[in-house]
Amino acid sequence: MRKFRLLAVALSAGMLAACAPTQTASPVAEAPFRLQLLHFSDVDGGRDIVGNAPRFSALVNHFRAQQPQNTLLLSSGDNSIPGPEYNVASDSSLDAALGKAGAGRAHVAWLNALGLQASAVGNHDLDMGTGEFSGLLTGADGWNGADFPYLATNLDFGADEATAKIAGKDGLSAAELAGKVAGYTTLQVGGETVGVVGATTPQLGRLTNVGKLGIAPASPDDLDALAALIQQDVDTLTAQGVDKVILLAHMQSIDIEQALAPRLRGVDIIVAGGSNTLLADTADRLRSGDKRQGDYPLMFSGADGAPVLVVNTEGDYTYLGRLVVDFDEQGRLIPASLDPAVNGAYATDEAGLSALGVTREQASPAVIQVADALQAALKSRAGNVVGYTNVYLNGERGGVRTQETNLGNLSADANLFYGQQVDPSTALSLKNGGGIRGPIGACIVPPGSTGGTPVCSAPQGTPGVSEKGQISQLDLETAFRFNNGLSLVTVTGTQLNALLEHGVAGVENRLGQFPQVGGLTFAYDPSRPAGERVTDIVIEDAGGAAAGTDRVVLKAGGQLNAAAAARSYRMVTLGFLALGGDGYPFPKEGSAEFAALNLRDLTQKGVRQGRFTFADEGSEQDALAEYLGARFGTAATAFAQADTPAEADTRIQRR
């Protein structure tokens, strides 16, 4: 069991005296130790990971061949996410590629074939629960399991029954910890020992399914306490003579990794994760439509005054991060050895490979085999059409976490439609933007364009599989990867105001709690303090699907209407949110207010009926499929509400 402790390391130094000879030869300086760090993270955004993985593997093999003894391949977490690629790996057609088919196994098989040596624990790695996470790492019934460890020094793996079974001893080599979890490990690179420490966001409990994992520090925003926990393992490594240390930090915001750098001693490199931040040199060629978000690498001074480098790239195997850096004989990083012509973000598209003289065929055969098998299984899902759209459906991270989008509206309305089939009094729909994991449609920079501005359009179709404008089962599985179950709840006007206040409290940080709503409109002022931002709320029809219209002005000019605030309203929301996910302040189970919530879970596990039967009854995907089929089921009735900029939004208005 990992314990959160403060480690005191006492070092005693003896004085060595010797008589110097009359003449001594000049010492020969040791050549610097060169490390090539290849890194990635965040395979969670829906950007054609099946197509990208083989090209990514080809680049890894290309660079590894240049420094075969001195290369590390590390991930800072989020190596998978529930969704089409994750779920379709359970198709029996993948038995040959995986040894034994199983959900999530394709991602792990890729990581093994890539030669991944260690990874931080990311929040999405736990989305299916600690039991499934542990099962993926453990070999059984023809399945190999993971050939690498997952690391997080601020998690108590022993506190959870599932992860306790795979908890390894801190400090063992990565080979000894393969298929296990621990706080830190060591790797032999070119005859030198490199320490690798993992840390994950202390906000983990509100982001994913953590089971009974212990999470530290107790105050998630206490960076000093987090740094102290990391420092324990770093100090242990340095006391053992390890003078090169890498931190794999999955903090969700690169601002946090940057804030950790000056708080730590003995850490040379921090590989950030969770924020999808594309750090790149100005000369790095990026994919069409992508923009660099900072220099590669970022450089800071640690608490000991030594240089600390922070690196990160965009996810989904779209880029491979490459850092080549020298260390002197005392293990001190040499900033002057950094070469922007060598280091940076390497795009994994065809143009990126071609520029280096690399081809897809240079990928590891197992990566290609899994990708080809996945692609074949996915095609059958892309051919199952559920509806039509004439416009691009905006599910981009920067949109759904900061404003109303047309896909947010469509999915919120679908949930309301579904809820009213069960309870006609349902009047409101609330979901979190973070649950929308990608758009439906495509954005490309037209050939010959010099402006670099992507043009977004409805799905263009797949030759021989689907036609332009068709929305498929695969689209829903990709955009709504979590496929949360729906729940009905009853809230007062006062509670609704508090829920919306929470939803917009972190808009400046693009937090996943940002709301997408149906059955109501509201306005907020992001310049005001969190908790005091919502200025206006209008409930379109408090009677739900009942005859007549009962429009209620709940809040105007920042003032709640006392009568409307005291009324109760039936709402459909995600079961994840109803139980406190993303920090939403619904009454907690066991509290005096919980009974009044009148919570009703609409999910029917394993029950699949109606027009579309690929998702469980009462799930997000099922609700949207049935809604699309009923309202937008033909080309003539296609959805046509184009997305609008924030200043033109009407459902969620930013003052």
C-alpha positions as CSV (number, residue, x, y, z in Angstrom):
1,M,0.0,0.0,0.0
2,R,1.3,3.4,-0.9
3,K,1.4,5.8,2.0
4,F,1.5,9.6,1.8
5,R,4.4,10.4,4.0
6,L,7.1,13.0,4.4
7,L,10.4,11.3,3.9
8,A,13.5,12.5,5.7
9,V,16.7,11.4,4.0
10,A,19.8,11.8,6.1
11,L,23.0,11.8,4.2
12,S,26.4,11.7,5.9
13,A,29.6,12.7,4.0
14,G,33.0,11.5,5.0
15,M,36.2,13.4,4.4
16,L,38.6,11.6,2.1
17,A,42.2,12.7,2.6
18,A,45.1,11.6,0.4
19,C,48.6,12.8,-0.4
20,A,48.8,14.3,-3.8
21,P,51.7,13.2,-6.0
22,T,54.2,15.8,-7.1
23,Q,52.8,15.7,-10.7
24,T,49.3,14.7,-11.8
25,A,47.9,14.1,-15.3
26,S,45.1,16.4,-16.3
27,P,41.8,14.6,-16.0
28,V,40.0,13.8,-19.1
29,A,36.4,15.2,-19.1
30,E,33.7,12.7,-19.6
31,A,31.6,13.1,-22.7
32,P,28.1,14.4,-21.9
33,F,25.3,11.8,-21.6
34,R,22.8,12.3,-24.3
35,L,19.1,11.4,-23.7
36,Q,16.5,11.2,-26.4
37,L,13.0,11.5,-24.8
38,L,10.1,10.7,-27.1
39,H,6.7,11.4,-25.5
40,F,3.0,11.7,-26.0
41,S,-0.3,11.8,-24.1
42,D,-4.1,12.4,-24.4
43,V,-5.3,9.8,-26.8
44,D,-8.8,11.0,-26.1
45,G,-10.0,13.6,-28.6
46,G,-11.5,11.7,-31.5
47,R,-8.9,12.7,-34.1
48,D,-8.5,9.5,-36.2
49,I,-6.3,7.6,-33.8
50,V,-6.7,4.5,-36.0
51,G,-5.1,6.2,-38.9
52,N,-2.5,8.1,-36.9
53,A,-1.2,5.2,-34.8
54,P,0.8,3.4,-37.6
55,R,2.4,6.7,-38.7
56,F,3.1,7.6,-35.1
57,S,4.8,4.2,-34.7
58,A,6.9,4.7,-37.8
59,L,8.2,8.0,-36.4
60,V,9.0,6.4,-33.1
61,N,11.0,3.6,-34.8
62,H,12.7,6.2,-37.1
63,F,14.0,8.3,-34.2
64,R,14.7,5.3,-31.9
65,A,17.0,3.9,-34.6
66,Q,19.1,7.1,-34.4
67,Q,19.7,6.7,-30.6
68,P,19.0,3.0,-29.9
69,Q,20.6,2.8,-26.5
70,N,19.7,6.3,-25.3
71,T,16.0,6.6,-26.0
72,L,13.0,6.7,-23.7
73,L,9.4,6.5,-24.8
74,L,7.0,7.9,-22.1
75,S,3.4,8.9,-21.8
76,S,1.9,11.5,-19.5
77,G,-1.4,9.7,-19.4
78,D,-4.9,9.4,-21.0
79,N,-3.8,6.6,-23.2
80,S,-7.4,5.7,-24.0
81,I,-10.9,6.9,-23.6
82,P,-14.3,5.0,-23.7
83,G,-15.6,5.3,-27.3
84,P,-15.7,3.5,-30.6
85,E,-12.1,2.4,-30.8
86,Y,-12.2,1.3,-27.2
87,N,-15.4,-0.6,-27.4
88,V,-15.0,-2.2,-30.8
89,A,-11.9,-4.0,-29.6
90,S,-14.3,-6.5,-28.0
91,D,-15.3,-7.6,-31.5
92,S,-14.2,-11.2,-32.0
93,S,-12.6,-10.2,-35.3
94,L,-9.8,-8.7,-33.2
95,D,-8.9,-12.0,-31.6
96,A,-6.0,-12.6,-33.9
97,A,-4.6,-9.1,-33.4
98,L,-5.0,-9.0,-29.6
99,G,-4.7,-12.6,-28.6
100,K,-8.1,-12.3,-27.1
101,A,-10.5,-9.5,-28.0
102,G,-11.7,-7.2,-25.2
103,A,-12.8,-3.6,-24.7
104,G,-9.9,-1.3,-24.4
105,R,-7.3,-3.9,-25.3
106,A,-6.4,-2.4,-28.7
107,H,-5.0,0.7,-27.0
108,V,-2.8,-1.3,-24.7
109,A,-1.7,-3.5,-27.5
110,W,-0.6,-0.4,-29.4
111,L,1.3,0.9,-26.4
112,N,3.1,-2.4,-26.0
113,A,4.0,-2.5,-29.7
114,L,5.3,1.1,-29.6
115,G,7.6,0.1,-26.8
116,L,6.2,2.4,-24.2
117,Q,8.3,2.2,-21.0
118,A,6.1,4.0,-18.5
119,S,3.0,6.2,-18.2
120,A,1.4,8.5,-15.8
121,V,-2.2,7.7,-14.7
122,G,-4.6,10.0,-16.5
123,N,-8.2,10.6,-15.6
124,H,-9.5,9.0,-18.8
125,D,-7.5,5.9,-18.1
126,L,-9.9,5.3,-15.2
127,D,-13.1,6.2,-16.9
128,M,-14.4,2.6,-17.0
129,G,-13.5,2.1,-13.3
130,T,-10.6,0.7,-11.4
131,G,-11.7,-2.8,-12.1
132,E,-11.5,-2.6,-15.8
133,F,-8.4,-0.5,-15.7
134,S,-6.7,-3.2,-13.6
135,G,-8.0,-5.9,-15.9
136,L,-6.5,-4.3,-18.9
137,L,-3.0,-4.3,-17.3
138,T,-3.2,-7.9,-16.3
139,G,-2.7,-10.7,-18.8
140,A,-5.3,-13.5,-19.0
141,D,-6.9,-15.9,-21.4
142,G,-4.5,-15.2,-24.3
143,W,-4.4,-11.4,-23.5
144,N,-0.9,-10.2,-22.8
145,G,-1.7,-7.3,-20.5
146,A,0.6,-4.2,-20.3
147,D,4.4,-4.4,-20.8
148,F,4.9,-1.1,-18.8
149,P,3.8,0.4,-15.5
150,Y,1.3,3.2,-14.7
151,L,2.7,5.8,-12.2
152,A,1.1,8.2,-9.8
153,T,2.8,9.0,-6.5
154,N,-0.2,10.9,-5.1
155,L,-2.6,8.0,-5.4
156,D,-3.0,5.3,-2.7
157,F,-3.5,2.3,-4.9
158,G,-3.8,0.0,-1.9
159,A,-7.0,1.7,-0.8
160,D,-8.9,0.2,-3.8
161,E,-9.5,-3.5,-4.0
162,A,-8.9,-3.7,-7.8
163,T,-5.7,-1.6,-7.9
164,A,-4.4,-3.1,-4.7
165,K,-4.0,-6.4,-6.7
166,I,-1.7,-4.8,-9.2
167,A,0.2,-2.4,-6.9
168,G,3.9,-2.8,-7.2
169,K,6.8,-1.7,-5.0
170,D,8.0,1.9,-5.6
171,G,11.4,2.2,-7.2
172,L,11.6,-1.2,-8.9
173,S,12.7,-1.1,-12.5
174,A,10.0,-0.6,-15.2
175,A,10.5,-4.1,-16.4
176,E,9.8,-5.5,-12.9
177,L,6.7,-3.2,-12.6
178,A,5.2,-4.2,-16.0
179,G,1.5,-4.5,-15.8
180,K,1.5,-2.8,-12.3
181,V,0.9,0.6,-10.7
182,A,3.4,2.4,-8.5
183,G,4.6,5.9,-7.6
184,Y,7.9,5.9,-9.4
185,T,10.3,3.6,-11.3
186,T,13.8,3.5,-12.8
187,L,15.0,2.8,-16.3
188,Q,18.5,2.0,-17.7
189,V,19.3,4.3,-20.6
190,G,22.7,4.1,-22.2
191,G,24.3,2.8,-19.1
192,E,22.8,5.5,-16.9
193,T,19.8,5.2,-14.5
194,V,16.9,7.5,-15.1
195,G,14.2,8.0,-12.4
196,V,10.6,8.4,-13.6
197,V,8.0,9.7,-11.1
198,G,4.3,9.9,-11.9
199,A,1.7,12.3,-10.6
200,T,-1.9,12.9,-11.5
201,T,-4.4,15.7,-11.0
202,P,-5.7,15.9,-7.4
203,Q,-9.0,16.8,-9.0
204,L,-9.2,13.1,-10.2
205,G,-12.2,12.3,-8.0
206,R,-14.5,14.8,-9.8
207,L,-13.3,13.8,-13.2
208,T,-13.5,10.1,-13.4
209,N,-14.4,6.8,-11.7
210,V,-11.9,6.5,-9.0
211,G,-13.5,3.7,-6.9
212,K,-11.8,3.9,-3.4
213,L,-8.4,5.2,-4.6
214,G,-6.8,7.5,-2.1
215,I,-6.1,10.9,-3.7
216,A,-3.7,13.5,-2.3
217,P,-3.3,16.2,-1.4
218,A,-6.7,16.6,0.4
219,S,-7.0,20.1,-0.9
220,P,-6.8,19.7,-4.7
221,D,-5.6,23.3,-5.2
222,D,-2.7,23.0,-2.7
223,L,0.3,23.0,-5.1
224,D,2.8,23.2,-2.3
225,A,1.4,20.0,-0.8
226,L,1.4,18.3,-4.2
227,A,5.0,19.3,-4.8
228,A,6.0,18.0,-1.4
229,L,4.5,14.5,-2.2
230,I,6.4,14.4,-5.5
231,Q,9.6,15.6,-3.8
232,Q,9.5,12.6,-1.5
233,D,10.1,10.2,-4.4
234,V,12.6,12.5,-6.1
235,D,14.6,12.7,-2.9
236,T,14.5,8.9,-2.5
237,L,15.9,8.5,-6.0
238,T,18.6,11.1,-5.6
239,A,19.7,9.6,-2.3
240,Q,20.2,6.3,-4.2
241,G,22.5,8.1,-6.7
242,V,20.0,8.7,-9.4
243,D,20.9,12.1,-10.9
244,K,18.5,12.3,-13.8
245,V,14.7,12.5,-13.0
246,I,11.7,12.9,-15.2
247,L,8.2,13.8,-13.9
248,L,5.2,12.5,-15.8
249,A,2.5,15.0,-14.6
250,H,-1.1,14.6,-15.8
251,M,-2.4,17.9,-14.4
252,Q,-5.1,18.8,-17.0
253,S,-3.8,22.3,-17.2
254,I,-0.2,23.1,-18.3
255,D,-0.3,26.1,-15.9
256,I,-0.1,23.6,-13.1
257,E,3.0,21.8,-14.5
258,Q,4.6,25.1,-15.0
259,A,3.8,26.1,-11.4
260,L,5.3,22.8,-10.1
261,A,8.6,23.3,-11.9
262,P,10.0,26.0,-9.5
263,R,8.7,24.1,-6.5
264,L,10.8,21.0,-7.1
265,R,14.4,20.0,-6.6
266,G,16.2,17.4,-8.6
267,V,13.6,17.2,-11.4
268,D,15.1,17.8,-14.9
269,I,12.1,17.3,-17.2
270,I,8.4,17.5,-16.7
271,V,6.2,15.9,-19.3
272,A,2.8,17.6,-19.0
273,G,-0.5,15.9,-19.8
274,G,-4.2,16.3,-19.9
275,S,-4.3,19.8,-21.5
276,N,-3.6,18.9,-25.1
277,T,-1.2,21.8,-25.2
278,L,0.8,21.9,-28.5
279,L,4.2,23.2,-27.6
280,A,6.4,23.5,-30.7
281,D,9.3,25.4,-32.2
282,T,8.5,28.2,-34.6
283,A,10.1,26.1,-37.4
284,D,8.1,23.0,-36.6
285,R,5.6,22.1,-39.4
286,L,2.2,21.6,-37.9
287,R,-0.9,19.9,-39.2
288,S,-3.4,22.0,-41.1
289,G,-5.4,24.2,-38.7
290,D,-3.2,23.6,-35.7
291,K,-1.5,26.4,-33.9
292,R,1.5,26.3,-31.5
293,Q,0.6,27.2,-28.0
294,G,4.1,27.8,-26.6
295,D,7.8,27.1,-27.1
296,Y,9.3,23.7,-27.1
297,P,10.6,23.1,-24.5
298,L,9.5,25.6,-21.9
299,M,12.4,26.3,-19.4
300,F,12.2,27.1,-15.7
301,S,14.5,27.2,-12.7
302,G,13.8,24.6,-10.1
303,A,13.8,25.2,-6.3
304,D,17.5,24.2,-6.4
305,G,18.2,26.8,-9.2
306,A,18.8,24.0,-11.8
307,P,17.1,24.1,-15.1
308,V,13.8,22.3,-15.5
309,L,12.2,21.7,-18.9
310,V,8.5,21.3,-19.5
311,V,7.3,19.6,-22.7
312,N,3.9,18.6,-24.1
313,T,2.2,18.0,-27.5
314,E,-1.3,17.7,-28.9
315,G,-2.8,14.2,-28.4
316,D,-4.5,11.4,-30.4
317,Y,-1.1,10.4,-31.9
318,T,-1.2,13.6,-34.0
319,Y,2.3,14.6,-32.9
320,L,5.4,12.9,-31.4
321,G,7.3,15.0,-28.9
322,R,11.1,14.7,-29.3
323,L,13.5,16.1,-26.7
324,V,17.2,15.5,-27.2
325,V,19.3,16.9,-24.4
326,D,22.7,16.4,-22.8
327,F,23.7,15.9,-19.1
328,D,27.1,16.5,-17.6
329,E,29.0,14.0,-15.5
330,Q,27.2,15.3,-12.3
331,G,23.8,14.7,-14.0
332,R,23.1,18.3,-14.6
333,L,21.1,19.2,-17.6
334,I,22.9,21.3,-20.2
335,P,20.5,23.8,-21.7
336,A,23.1,24.8,-24.4
337,S,22.7,21.3,-25.9
338,L,19.1,22.0,-26.9
339,D,18.7,22.2,-30.7
340,P,15.4,23.6,-32.1
341,A,16.2,21.9,-35.4
342,V,16.1,18.5,-33.6
343,N,13.7,19.0,-30.7
344,G,10.0,19.8,-31.0
345,A,6.6,18.4,-32.2
346,Y,6.7,16.1,-35.2
347,A,3.4,15.9,-37.1
348,T,2.4,12.3,-37.8
349,D,0.4,13.1,-41.0
350,E,1.6,11.9,-44.4
351,A,3.4,15.2,-45.0
352,G,5.2,14.9,-41.7
353,L,6.5,11.4,-42.5
354,S,7.4,12.3,-46.1
355,A,9.6,15.2,-44.9
356,L,11.7,12.7,-43.0
357,G,11.7,10.0,-45.6
358,V,9.6,7.8,-43.4
359,T,6.7,5.6,-44.6
360,R,3.8,3.9,-42.8
361,E,5.4,0.5,-43.5
362,Q,8.2,1.3,-41.0
363,A,5.7,1.0,-38.2
364,S,5.8,-2.0,-35.9
365,P,3.8,-4.8,-37.5
366,A,1.6,-5.3,-34.5
367,V,0.5,-1.6,-34.6
368,I,-0.5,-2.0,-38.2
369,Q,-2.3,-5.3,-37.5
370,V,-4.4,-3.8,-34.7
371,A,-5.1,-0.6,-36.7
372,D,-6.3,-2.5,-39.7
373,A,-8.5,-4.9,-37.7
374,L,-10.0,-1.9,-35.8
375,Q,-10.7,0.0,-39.0
376,A,-12.6,-3.0,-40.5
377,A,-14.7,-3.3,-37.4
378,L,-15.4,0.4,-37.2
379,K,-16.6,0.5,-40.8
380,S,-19.7,-1.5,-40.0
381,R,-20.7,1.1,-37.4
382,A,-20.2,4.1,-39.7
383,G,-22.7,2.5,-42.0
384,N,-25.5,2.5,-39.4
385,V,-27.2,5.9,-40.2
386,V,-29.3,7.5,-37.4
387,G,-30.0,10.9,-38.9
388,Y,-29.0,13.8,-41.1
389,T,-27.4,17.2,-40.8
390,N,-26.7,20.0,-43.3
391,V,-24.2,21.7,-40.9
392,Y,-21.1,21.0,-38.9
393,L,-22.0,20.0,-35.3
394,N,-19.6,21.8,-33.0
395,G,-18.4,19.5,-30.2
396,E,-14.9,20.9,-30.0
397,R,-13.3,21.2,-26.6
398,G,-12.9,25.0,-26.8
399,G,-16.5,25.4,-27.8
400,V,-18.6,23.1,-25.5
401,R,-16.6,24.2,-22.4
402,T,-17.0,27.9,-23.0
403,Q,-20.3,28.6,-24.8
404,E,-23.5,27.2,-26.2
405,T,-22.9,25.1,-29.4
406,N,-25.3,23.5,-31.8
407,L,-24.2,20.0,-30.8
408,G,-24.6,20.9,-27.2
409,N,-28.1,22.2,-27.9
410,L,-29.0,19.2,-30.0
411,S,-27.9,16.6,-27.4
412,A,-29.6,18.6,-24.5
413,D,-32.8,18.7,-26.5
414,A,-32.5,15.0,-27.3
415,N,-32.2,14.2,-23.6
416,L,-35.3,16.4,-22.9
417,F,-37.2,14.6,-25.6
418,Y,-36.3,11.3,-24.1
419,G,-37.1,12.4,-20.5
420,Q,-40.6,13.6,-21.6
421,Q,-41.3,10.2,-23.0
422,V,-41.0,8.8,-19.5
423,D,-42.3,11.8,-17.5
424,P,-44.2,14.5,-19.6
425,S,-43.7,17.0,-16.8
426,T,-40.0,17.1,-17.5
427,A,-39.2,20.8,-18.4
428,L,-35.5,21.2,-18.3
429,S,-32.3,19.5,-19.6
430,L,-28.8,20.0,-18.2
431,K,-25.6,18.3,-19.1
432,N,-21.9,19.1,-19.0
433,G,-19.9,20.2,-22.0
434,G,-17.0,18.1,-20.9
435,G,-19.1,15.0,-21.8
436,I,-19.0,15.9,-25.4
437,R,-15.8,14.6,-26.8
438,G,-15.7,15.7,-30.4
439,P,-17.6,17.3,-33.3
440,I,-19.7,15.6,-35.9
441,G,-18.4,16.7,-39.3
442,A,-15.0,17.9,-40.4
443,C,-12.9,21.0,-40.5
444,I,-10.2,21.3,-43.2
445,V,-8.0,23.9,-44.8
446,P,-9.0,23.9,-48.5
447,P,-6.2,22.9,-50.9
448,G,-4.4,26.0,-52.1
449,S,-5.6,28.2,-49.2
450,T,-2.9,30.4,-47.7
451,G,-5.0,31.8,-44.9
452,G,-4.8,28.6,-42.8
453,T,-8.4,29.0,-41.7
454,P,-10.3,25.7,-41.5
455,V,-13.6,25.3,-43.2
456,C,-16.1,23.2,-41.2
457,S,-18.8,21.2,-42.8
458,A,-21.3,18.4,-42.2
459,P,-20.0,14.8,-42.3
460,Q,-18.6,14.2,-45.8
461,G,-19.4,10.5,-45.8
462,T,-17.1,7.5,-46.3
463,P,-16.9,5.9,-49.8
464,G,-18.9,2.8,-49.9
465,V,-20.0,3.2,-46.3
466,S,-22.0,6.5,-45.8
467,E,-23.1,9.6,-47.7
468,K,-22.6,13.3,-47.1
469,G,-24.7,14.7,-44.3
470,Q,-25.4,11.3,-42.7
471,I,-24.9,11.0,-38.9
472,S,-23.9,7.5,-38.0
473,Q,-23.7,5.2,-35.0
474,L,-19.9,5.8,-35.1
475,D,-20.4,9.6,-34.9
476,L,-22.5,9.3,-31.8
477,E,-20.1,6.8,-30.2
478,T,-17.2,9.1,-31.0
479,A,-18.8,12.4,-29.8
480,F,-20.5,10.9,-26.8
481,R,-17.8,8.4,-25.8
482,F,-18.8,8.2,-22.1
483,N,-22.4,7.4,-23.1
484,N,-23.6,8.5,-19.7
485,G,-27.0,7.3,-18.4
486,L,-29.8,9.8,-18.0
487,S,-31.6,10.5,-14.8
488,L,-34.7,12.5,-13.8
489,V,-34.5,14.9,-10.9
490,T,-36.7,17.5,-9.3
491,V,-35.0,20.8,-8.4
492,T,-36.2,24.1,-7.0
493,G,-35.6,27.4,-8.8
494,T,-33.0,28.2,-6.1
495,Q,-31.2,24.9,-6.8
496,L,-31.4,25.5,-10.6
497,N,-29.7,28.9,-10.1
498,A,-26.9,27.2,-8.0
499,L,-26.4,24.5,-10.7
500,L,-26.0,27.1,-13.4
501,E,-23.7,29.2,-11.2
502,H,-21.5,26.1,-10.8
503,G,-21.6,25.4,-14.5
504,V,-20.1,28.8,-15.4
505,A,-17.8,29.1,-12.4
506,G,-14.8,27.8,-14.3
507,V,-15.5,29.1,-17.8
508,E,-12.2,31.0,-18.0
509,N,-10.3,27.7,-17.5
510,R,-12.4,25.7,-20.0
511,L,-13.5,23.3,-17.3
512,G,-15.8,20.4,-18.3
513,Q,-18.6,21.5,-16.0
514,F,-19.7,24.2,-18.4
515,P,-23.4,23.5,-19.0
516,Q,-25.3,22.7,-22.2
517,V,-29.0,23.2,-21.6
518,G,-32.5,22.6,-23.0
519,G,-35.8,24.1,-22.0
520,L,-34.3,27.3,-20.6
521,T,-32.2,30.2,-21.5
522,F,-29.8,32.1,-19.2
523,A,-27.2,34.9,-19.2
524,Y,-24.1,35.3,-17.2
525,D,-21.3,37.8,-16.7
526,P,-17.8,36.1,-16.6
527,S,-16.2,39.2,-15.2
528,R,-18.1,38.8,-11.9
529,P,-16.9,36.5,-9.1
530,A,-17.7,32.8,-9.4
531,G,-21.0,32.1,-7.7
532,E,-22.4,35.5,-8.7
533,R,-22.2,35.4,-12.5
534,V,-25.7,34.3,-13.6
535,T,-27.8,37.4,-14.2
536,D,-30.9,36.0,-15.9
537,I,-32.8,32.7,-16.2
538,V,-36.0,31.9,-18.2
539,I,-37.7,28.6,-18.1
540,E,-39.4,28.2,-21.4
541,D,-42.3,25.9,-20.3
542,A,-42.4,24.8,-16.7
543,G,-45.1,22.3,-17.5
544,G,-42.9,20.3,-19.8
545,A,-44.8,18.4,-22.5
546,A,-48.2,19.2,-21.0
547,A,-50.7,21.3,-23.0
548,G,-50.2,25.1,-22.8
549,T,-47.1,27.2,-22.1
550,D,-45.9,28.2,-18.6
551,R,-43.0,30.5,-19.2
552,V,-41.3,31.4,-16.0
553,V,-38.8,34.2,-15.4
554,L,-36.7,32.8,-12.6
555,K,-34.0,35.5,-12.5
556,A,-33.7,39.0,-14.0
557,G,-31.0,41.6,-13.6
558,G,-29.3,39.4,-11.0
559,Q,-32.3,39.1,-8.8
560,L,-34.2,35.8,-8.2
561,N,-38.0,35.9,-8.4
562,A,-38.9,34.6,-4.9
563,A,-42.1,32.8,-6.1
564,A,-40.3,31.1,-9.0
565,A,-37.3,30.2,-6.9
566,A,-39.6,28.3,-4.5
567,R,-41.3,26.3,-7.2
568,S,-40.1,22.8,-8.2
569,Y,-39.2,21.8,-11.8
570,R,-38.6,18.3,-13.3
571,M,-35.2,18.0,-15.0
572,V,-33.4,15.4,-17.1
573,T,-29.6,15.3,-16.5
574,L,-26.7,12.9,-16.6
575,G,-26.6,10.3,-13.8
576,F,-22.9,11.3,-13.5
577,L,-23.9,14.8,-12.6
578,A,-26.8,13.9,-10.4
579,L,-24.4,12.1,-8.2
580,G,-22.0,15.0,-7.9
581,G,-19.8,14.5,-11.0
582,D,-17.9,17.5,-12.2
583,G,-18.6,19.0,-8.8
584,Y,-22.3,19.7,-9.5
585,P,-24.1,20.6,-6.2
586,F,-27.0,18.3,-6.4
587,P,-28.1,17.0,-3.0
588,K,-25.9,14.2,-1.8
589,E,-27.4,10.7,-1.2
590,G,-28.2,10.4,2.5
591,S,-28.8,14.1,3.0
592,A,-32.1,15.5,4.1
593,E,-32.6,17.2,0.7
594,F,-31.9,14.0,-1.3
595,A,-35.4,12.6,-1.0
596,A,-36.9,15.7,-2.6
597,L,-34.7,15.2,-5.6
598,N,-36.9,12.3,-6.5
599,L,-34.0,10.8,-8.5
600,R,-35.1,8.3,-11.2
601,D,-32.4,6.5,-13.2
602,L,-33.6,6.0,-16.8
603,T,-30.8,3.7,-17.8
604,Q,-31.7,0.1,-18.5
605,K,-28.4,-1.9,-18.8
606,G,-28.6,-4.5,-21.5
607,V,-32.0,-3.4,-22.7
608,R,-32.0,-2.3,-26.3
609,Q,-35.3,-1.6,-28.1
610,G,-36.8,1.1,-30.3
611,R,-35.7,2.2,-33.7
612,F,-32.0,2.0,-32.8
613,T,-30.5,-0.7,-30.6
614,F,-26.8,-0.2,-30.5
615,A,-26.8,1.6,-27.1
616,D,-28.5,0.8,-23.8
617,E,-31.9,2.3,-23.2
618,G,-31.8,5.6,-21.3
619,S,-28.2,6.4,-22.3
620,E,-27.1,9.6,-24.1
621,Q,-26.4,7.8,-27.4
622,D,-29.7,6.1,-27.3
623,A,-31.6,9.3,-26.6
624,L,-29.8,11.2,-29.4
625,A,-30.3,8.4,-31.9
626,E,-34.0,8.2,-31.3
627,Y,-34.4,12.0,-31.4
628,L,-32.4,12.2,-34.6
629,G,-34.5,9.4,-36.2
630,A,-37.7,11.1,-35.1
631,R,-36.9,14.7,-36.0
632,F,-34.0,14.6,-38.5
633,G,-34.3,11.2,-40.0
634,T,-34.1,12.0,-43.7
635,A,-32.1,14.3,-46.0
636,A,-35.2,16.4,-46.5
637,T,-35.6,17.0,-42.7
638,A,-31.9,17.3,-41.9
639,F,-30.8,19.3,-38.9
640,A,-29.9,22.8,-40.2
641,Q,-29.1,25.1,-37.2
642,A,-25.6,26.3,-37.8
643,D,-23.3,27.0,-34.9
644,T,-22.9,30.6,-33.9
645,P,-20.2,32.7,-32.2
646,A,-20.6,33.3,-28.5
647,E,-21.9,36.9,-29.1
648,A,-24.7,35.6,-31.2
649,D,-25.8,32.8,-28.9
650,T,-29.4,33.0,-27.5
651,R,-29.7,30.0,-25.2
652,I,-26.6,30.8,-23.2
653,Q,-25.8,34.5,-23.4
654,R,-22.5,36.0,-22.3
655,R,-22.9,39.5,-21.0
